[in-house]
């Protein structure tokens, strides 16, 4: 006999989906908070870019001014962060991932993600760019938007089916979507990095919230791509060898970068700088700021800030960067993260990868440098974050690289695979540091009676 099929009750379904006040309240709250999160990230972008513009004015007045300005800013930011907003330190993505851990109690979650930390993150990350640090705003946008989305719990009806987990995932992904102006990348970031147990019943609503947050950025900045439209030239066999060199170089460099960050930020390294950082965090931050300023002077100011200007010029103008830019930007970004200031690594990683692709194009004589620059961007970002699908979609949407879909995907997979050999996943490892130590369960030793031998 054929299996019995469940009859679909159209009237009940209509009542549940259309006329339920509770469901409409849920939808309105989620969509409204997602739109608000997108607009806040757009505002954060403006504040951060304005802060960096002020730094450029300081640097233009005197190229030596950052030697004093940058260490003072870095030390002040770390002092404020440690004094008033410890949870705002670093990228912000590890905090969101740690807040998603089911072992974390609800009372500790506000120490990692909250509206207060979102506001602090906006000001402190902008201050990092005001100081000229090699910092990105995309990672912090994840924590900022997640903190805003978490507010929805106050207005959601009981038994709505929307959990704190799903709000954090939606908010974090919305931050990526709004920061990069790439809604599809936000959805992929939620799947690849954040989501561990997606709620099927509300998945459509949550995806709608992510996309809406991205569209908030589109409505303000327009529907143009972040770095313009590249002209990669013919995609064929001539690209294979230089493209493979880019993937391997980015995988190696990105893997080393991730390993450095895990080692330095993990707090377990026995080396002298790490011990000094633990004992004198403010002085250590000032030292990192001084080093970042010195690197900026040596590079002619090219390493200051997120690196978006350098990436844009390489892709569109073919402008050359100072010799050693890859190494300078690599070290400046590492020192910025190590200093403890609230800052992300997405934009600097794109800049490092773009410069690496540009160098390999010149080394191999490949005539279509834009293609290798795009591959370098996706390769280093995928290796540093070990999120190849997110990296591939971010770069594809940012440069309108649909003609390079397979090349970008292959480069991301090769680079992230090589990185996994060299380093554990960066954000996963840093997220574990945010969690409280779990007690070790030791085996109970058998109690022996005095004077009796164990047989």
N, C-alpha and C positions, 0 to 999 in steps of 0.2 A: 504494500500500500504506500502511496506517496506520503511524505511527511506532512504533518499539518502545518499550515501557515497562520501566523497571527494576523488577525484582521486589524487594519489600520482605521482607527476611529477618527474621521476627519473633524467631527464636531469637538471632540476632546482636544485634538491637536490644535485646532483654531483657538480654542479657549486658553490653552496653555501658552501658545506663542504670541497671540495678538491681544487678547483681552485681559491678561494677567497683570494687575498693577505692580505686583512684586517684581515680575520679570522686567517690566518697563522701567521701574526704579533702578534696578540693577544695571540695565543698559545705559540709562542716562548718567548714572554716577560714573561708570567705567569710562564711557566716551568723553564725558566732561573733564575728568581728571587726566585722561590721556592727552586731550587737546591742551589743557593747562600745562602739562609736563612739556609738550612740544614747544609751546610759547616761551616757557621759562628757559629752556635750552637755547632757543633763539636769542633771548635776552642775554643769557650767559655768554653766548658767542660774541655779541656786540661789546659787552663789558670787557671780555678778555682781549679782543682785538684793539679796543681803545686803550687798554692798559699797556699793551705791547707798543702801540704807537707812541705813547709817552716815553717809553724806554728808548725808542729809536731817536726821539728828539734829544734825550739826554746824551746818547751815544754820538749824535751828530754834533752836539756842542763841544764834546771832547771825547776822543776815542779812548782816553785813559780813565774817564770817569767811572766806567763799570768796575774797575779794580777796587773802588770804595763802595759804589752804589750796590752792586750785585751781592757781595758778602753781607752787607748790612741788611738788605732785603731778605736774603735767605735765612739769616740768623733770626730775624724778627718773625718771619713766617713760621719757622719751626717752633719758636718759643710760644707763639699764639696757638699753634696747632696742639702742642703738648699740654698747654695750660687750659684751653677752653674746648678743643674739639679733636681729641685723639683719634676718633673714628674717621676723621676727614683726611688723614695722612695718605700719601701714596696715590695710586691710580683711582681707586674706588671700586673697580670691578671685583677684586678679591673680597671686599667687604660685602658686596651683594651676594656673591657666591657663598660666603660663610653664613650670611643670614638665611640662605635657602636650605642650609643643613638641617635635617629633621631633628638632630640631637640638640640643636640650639634652643634654649628656653625662650619663650616670648619676652621675658623681662630683659634679656640681654640684647635682643634684636635692635632696640633703639640706640644702643651704643655703636651699631654698625650702619644702620640706615634709618633716617628720620628726617622730618622737615627741617629741624634745627641744623643737622649735619649738611643737608642740601644747601641751605643758605650759607653756612660756613664754607662749604666747598666752592661755591661761586666766588666768594670774596678772596679766599686763600689761593685758589688756582689762578685767578686773575692777578693777584699780587705776585705770584711766581713769574708770570709773563712780564709784569711791571719791572721785575728785577732782571729780566733778560735770560732767565733759565731756559734750558732746552726742554720745554714741556709742551704736552698736547692737552687739549681740552675735551677730547672725545671720550676717553676713559672716565674722567670725572663726570661727564654728562650722564653716564650710566647710573652712578650713585645718586646724582641729583634727581633724575627723573624717577628712579625707584622710590626715593623718599617721598616724592609728591604723590605717586600712585598709591603708596601705602596709606595715605590719608583716606582713601575710599572706604576703609573698614568702618569709619565713623558713620557713614551714611548708607551703607548697604543694608538691605533688609535681612532679617534672620533667615537662615537656611537658603541663602542666595546661591550657594555652590561656589562662590568666588572666595578662595582662600588667600591667606597672606602670601603663600608660595606663588600663586598665579599672579597676584598683583606685583610682586617683586620681579617676576620674569617679564611681565608686560612693561613695567616701568623701565627696567634695564634695557630691554630691546628698543623701547621708544626713545631712550636717550641716544642710542647708536643711530637710529633712523633719523632723528632730528639733527644730530650733530654733523652727520655726513650728507644729509639731504638724500638718503638712500633707504626708502621704506623696505625694499626687499631684503637688504642686508640686515635690517633690524629683525625681521622675521627669522632669518637664518641664524643670527646671533642667539636668539632665544632658544632655538632648537639645539644648536651645537654647543653652546657654552653654559647657558643658564638652566634650561629646563631639565629636570630629572624625572618628574612624574606629571606630565601634562594632563590637565583635566579635559577629557574629550567633550563633555557637555558644553563647556563654555569656550572651547578653542576658537570658534568663529568670532565671538565677541572680543576675545583678547587679541586676536590677529587684527581685527578692525581697529582696536585701540592703538596698536603699534603703527599701523599704516597711517592712521589719522595724525599721530604725533609727527610722523615724517612729512605729511602734507602741510602741517603748520609751517615747517621750514620752507617748503616749496612756495607757500602762499606769501611769505615774506621776501625770500631771496629769488623767487622765480624758479622756473623749471629747468634752468640750465645746469649742466654738469659742473661739479666742483672744480675740476681742473681743465675744463674745456673739452674739445673733441680732438682726440689724437688722430694722426694719419700714420698708421703703422707700416704702410707699404704692403707688398705682396706677402702673404703668409704661406710659406712652402718649405721645401727642403733646405734652402740656404739659411733659414732661421734655426734649423735644428741644432747645429753645433754651438753657435753663440748663445742660443736660448738655454741649452743644457748647461753651459758654463755659468750662466746667470743663476740658474736654479741651484746648482751645486755651491756656488760662492755664497748665495743668500742663505742657503740651508746651513752652511758651516758658520757664517757670521751670526746669523740669527740664533742658532743653537748656543754659541758661545755667549751671546748677549743675554739670553734667557738664563743660562747657567750662572752667569755673573750676578744677575739680579736675585735669583733664588738664594745663592750663597751669601750675598751681602745683606739682603733684607731678612734672611731667615733668623738672624741673631745667634747662630750657633758657630759661626766661623771663629777660630782661635787666633786669627792674625791680629797684629797690633792696631791697624786702623779700625777694625771692628770693635776691639776692646775700648779704644778711645771714643768711638761713636757711642758706645753704651754708657761710658762714664761722663762724657762731656758732649752731649748731643748738640747744644747750641754752638759751641766752638767748632765742632766737626762740620756743622752746616755752613758756618762762615768760611771754613777752609774749602769746602766743596764749591761754594759760591765764588771764592777767589780763583779757584782752578777753572771754573766755567768762564769767568771773565777773561782770564789769560788766554784760554783757547779761542774765545771770541776775537780777541785782539790779533792773535796769530793768523786766524782765518779771515781777517778783514771784515769781521762782523757777520760772516755768513752763518755761523752756528747758533746765533742767538734766536730765541723763540722756538716756535713749533717746527719750522722748516718748510711750511707751506709755500712761501715765496720762492724758495729754491726749487722745489718740486715743480711748481707752475712754470717757472722760467725754463727749466730743462725740457718740459713737455711741449711747450708752445714756442719759445723763442730760440731754443737750442743754445742758450747762454752757457758759458763754461763756468765752473766753480773753481775756487782755489785748489791747488794741489793738496792732496791729503784730506779733502773734505770728508770722505767716508770715515776715516779714522777719527778726525776731530769731532764730527757729529756723534759718532758712536760713543766716544769717551764723555762728551759733554752731556749726553742723554743719560748715560750710566751714572755719572756723578750727580745729576739732578735728582734721579730716583733715589740714589743712596743717601742724599742729604736729608731726606724725610719730608720734603715739601709736598703738598698736594699737587700732583701732576700726572698726566698720562703719557703713554709711549706710542700711541697709534700714529699721530702725525709725524713725530720724529722718525719712526720706523719707516714710514712711507718715503721720507726724505732720504734716509740712508740707502734704502733699496733703489730709489731712483738714481742716486749718484753712482751706486755700484753698477747698475745697468748701463749708465752713460759711460763709465770707465771701460767696461768690457766692450761696448760698441766701438770705442776709440782703439782699444787694444787689438780687436779682431778686424777692424776696418769695415764692419757691417754698415751699409749705407743708410739703413732705416733705423736710426737710433731710438726713435720714439717707441718702437716695439720692444726693444730691450729695456728701456726705462720703465715701461709698464710692467714687464715681467719682473724686473727688480723690485718694484713696489710690492707686487703681490707675493713675491718670493720671500722677502725679508719679513714682511708683516705676518705671513703664514708661519714662518720659522720662529719668530719671536713669541707669537701667541699660541702656536700649535692649534690654530683654528682655520684650517685651509679653506673650507667652504665659505666662511664669513669673509676671509681676506679676499678670496676670488671675486665674490659678489660686490664687496665694497669697491674694489679697484675697477671692476667692469662698469659699475654705475657711475663712478666718479670721473671716468675718462671716456664714457660712451664706447667702451671697447668690445662691442658685441661681435665684431669680426674676428676677435682674438679669443673667443670663449674657450675653445679647446686648449689653446696654448696657455692661457692664464690658469686654467684649472690644472693642467699637467704640471706647470711650474709650482703652483701652490702645494700640490700633493708631494712632489719630489722634495721640495725644500722642507716641508713640515716633517716628512719621514726622516730625513737626515737630522733635523733638530731633535726629534724624539730619541735618537741614539745618544745625543750629547747632553740632553737636559730633560728633567721631568717637566710636565706642563707648568708654565709659569704661573698662571692665575690660580690653578688648582693648588699648587704648592704654597702660594702666598695666602690663599684662603684658609688653609689649615692652621697657619700661624694666628689667624684672627680668632680661632675657636679655643675655648678653654681646654686645658689638658684633661684627658680622660684618665680615670684611675686605672692603674694596672691591676689585673686580676692574677694574683700569685697562687699557685697550687698550695693547698693546705697540707702542712707537714704532719705526718702521724705522730701522736703524742706517745712517748714510751714511758712505761712505769719505771721508776727509779730502781736500779739494781737488776733490771731485766734486760737481757740481750735481745737484739733484733735478729730474727732468724731469716 
